[in-house]
Amino acid sequence: MIRLSEIVEVGRFNKPHGIKGEISVSINTDIDLNDVKCVIVPIDGIFVPFFLQTVRPKTADTSLITIDGIDSEEKAQGLANRPLFILRSDLPDDDNDEDGFYASDLIGFKVNDMTHGVIGEISDINDSTQNILFIVKTPDGKELMIPVADEFILSIDPENETVNTDIPSEILTLND
């Protein structure tokens, strides 16, 4: 069984392309699908692996893929609008990645701002748009959306499960 800790979301299935099971996928990370063992799709609460037959680029961040066993437009439609995951072991090594963290790895970490003190705990990640956001639950039960941006993150302390930040006050009061 594939666990959430073993996978990382890299994109989303779009709509079928043609009638032979080809489907469009949007990729939101620098990954070449030709280099992955399989793609993982959550179906009924279970992470199911699918093996790629072909991958061809469509645009800079969109590819057209065919998957073993998906050979009709109807079957491809069953994957439309679902998130697309890959195994963490298929991620390329990135020597420039200082701390090796993905935004999703920080769920459960406390957000400690240098000006505002402890803001709350990261409860989720919103990656449905180009700008990824931390969903932070404050001590008083509110939810804040904070951009996952290098200019706001000062450091990450995995030992204490803390993200140290310098967030403009305006962002913290957007939901007030």
N, C-alpha and C positions, 0 to 999 in steps of 0.2 A: 504494500500500500504506500502510495506517495503522500508525504506529509507536507504541510504548508512551509515548514522550515527548509525543505529541500528544493523549493522552486522559487522563481521570481517572475513577476508579471512584466512582460516586455511589449505588450500591445493588445490589440483587440481585433477580433474577426469583424469584417464588414459584411457585405452582401455577396451572394454567389455571382460568379462571372461566367456566363454561358450555361450550357445545359449538361455538361459532362462532369460536374462536381468541383470545378475550379472555384476558389473563393478568394476574395480580396482580404488582405490583412494590413492593418496599420501598425507599424513598429515604432515605439517611442524611446528606443535605446539604440546604441550603436552595436548591433548584433547582426551577424550574417546567418540567416536561417539555413544556409547550406552547411554550416558548421555545427548544427545541433543534432543530437541523437533523435529527439522527438519533440513535439509540442504537447503541452498539457492543457486540458480543458476541464473546468469544473462542470460536472453533470450530476444533478441530483445529490449534491453535497460530497461527491467523490471526485478526486483528481484523476482523470483518465488520460493515458498517453496515446498520442496518434503519431504515426510515422509518416514523414513527408516523402512524397514521390518526386515532385518537382517544385522548384522555386524560381520565379522569374520576376525581376523588378518591373514595377509599373511607374512609380514616381520616386522621389527621394526617400519618402518614408512609407511607401505602400508597395507591397508585393502581391503577386498572384501565386497561390500554392495549390497543389493537389495532394491529397492525403490518401493513404491506403484505405480502402473500404468505402470511401466517399466518392461515388461515381455518378451522381445525379444532382440536378439542381435542388431537388427536394431534400436530399441528405445534407447538402451543403447549407441549405437554409436553416437546418437545425443547429448549426454552429454560429449563425449570424448574430452579431452584437454581444457575443460572449468574450470574456477576457482571455488572453492568450498568455500562457506561462511557458517557461522552459526550466530545465534542471539547472540549479546553481552551478553544478559541475561543468555545464556547457558554456558558462560565461567566460569570455576571454580574460586572461590575466591582464590587469591594468596597472602597470608600474607607477603611473602618475596618481593613482588613487591613494591618498595619504592614509586614510583610516579604514578603507574597505567596507564602509557601511552603505546600505541602501536605505532609502527613507522608511521602507516597511520594517527594517530591522530595529527601528527606534520606537516602535509602538510599545508603550509601557514606560518609556523614559520620562523623567521629570524635565520640564523646561524651566531653566533658571536664567533670568535676564539680569544683566549687570546693573540696570537702572531700576527695574520694577520688582526684582526678587523672584521668588517662585511663582510662576504663572499658572502652572497646572501640569497635567500628565497627558502625553500624546496617546489618544485613544484610537485614532485611525488616520489613514492617509487618503486624501482625495486626489486621484490622478486622472480624473475624467476630462481634464482640460490640459492645455499645454503647460500651464503653471501648476506644479504639484504643491499641495497644501498639507500641512500638519493640521489635524483636527485635535485641538487641545481642550480637555475638560478642566475647567478651573475649580478651585476648592469650593466655590459657591454654586457649582452645578451648571454654569454656563458653558457653551462651546465656542471656542475661538478658532478662526481659520488663519493660520500663519504660513506665509510662503516659505517653501523649502528653498532658501536662497543662500549662497555662500556669503553674501554680504551681511546676513543676519546671524549666521552661525559662527560663533567664535571658536568653540571646541566641543568635542564629544568625549565624555568620560564614561567608557563602557563599564568600568569597575563599579562606579556609583550610579550607573544608569541615568546619567544626566546630560542634557544638551544645554550648553552655555550659550546665551544669545545676547544680541544687542538689537532689539526690535524697536522701531520708531513707535512712539506713543499713539500715533494716529491709527496704526494697524490694530492695536489692542482695543481701541474704542469704536471700531467700525460697527460692531453689533449692538452698541448701546442705544 
